[in-house]
Amino acid sequence: MTKNKQVYETPLVIGLDRRADYNEADRAAQFEAAMRVHGLFGRMTDLTDRIQYSRMMAGAIAAQLPEKDRLRAQLSAFADAAETVRAGHRRHQGRRCHHGRGASA
């Protein structure tokens, strides 16, 4: 704090709220778990985006090929399979954990 030209300093100790029902180790473990979940959701989002892009590209290339072309059928089958995987992946993201709490717990 500065008053006029006089500067006042004092050490300030910051700690847990006395009312907290957890300790620093519990809080550190919870933070670590939250960061692991954050990373997992990021990887899941990247995977979903890659699957979606692959599906779109296969469909776009297939649409340019003649109707009876064998590659068109293969690309269309790939796009369908990619959509099945993506849809299943998205359903899995919304499932509840085995202990009955959702992702926000």
N, C-alpha and C positions, 0 to 999 in steps of 0.2 A: 504494500500500500504506500502511496506517496501523498504526503500532506505538505503543501508548500514545496519546499525543496528537500524536505526530510523524507528519506525512504525507510520504511519499516518492513522487516522481514522476519518470518518465523516458520519453522518447519511444519508441514502439514502431513499428518499420517492418514492415509486413506485405507480403509479396511472394509470388511463385510458389515452389513447392517446387523446390529445385535439381535434383531428380531428374526434374522434368516434362520431357516431350519436345515441348512446345509453348511458344509465347510468348504474350504478352498479346494481340496482334492475332489470333492463331489462336483463342484462347479467346473473344474478343469476337465473332469471326465465327461460331463454333459456337453461342454463346448467341443471337445474332441469328437464326440459322437455326432453332434450337429454338423461339424465340418465334414465328416465322412459322408453323411447323408447328402449334404450340399454337393459334394463331388460326385456322388452316385447319380443324383438327379441331373447334373450337368452332362455326365457321360450318357445317360439314358436319352436325354434330349438330342445330343449329337447323333446317337445311333438312329433315333427316329427320323431325324432330318436326312441322314444318309440313305436310309431305306426309302424314304419318300422320293428323294432325288433319283435314285436308281429306278424306281418304279415309273416315274415320269419320263425319264430318258428312254427306257425300254418301250414304253407305250408310244412315245413320239416317233422313235425309229420304226417300230412295227407299223405305224399308221402310214408311213411313206412307202412301204413295200407292197407288192401286188398281193391280192387277197389269197391266192393259193400258194404263196411263197412259204417254204418250210421254216425259214428264219423268222418270218412274221409270227407263225404259230408258236415258235419257241419263245420269242420275246414277249408275246402276249401271255403265255403261261408263266414266264418269269415275273412279269408285272403283277399278275394275279397272285402268285405266291408271295411276292414282296408285300402286297397289300394285306394278305392274310397274316404275315409275320408282324407287320406294323400295327394292325388292328389288335392282335393278341398282345403285343408289347404295350399298347396304350391301355388295354383292359387291365393288364398286370400292374401298371403304375397306379391305378385307382383302387386296387384291392387293399383290404385291411390287413394289418400285420397279424401273425398267428396269436398274439396275446390280446386281440380284440380292440386295439387302438389304431386309429388311422395314421397317416403319414405326419400329421401335425402334432401327434402326441410325443 
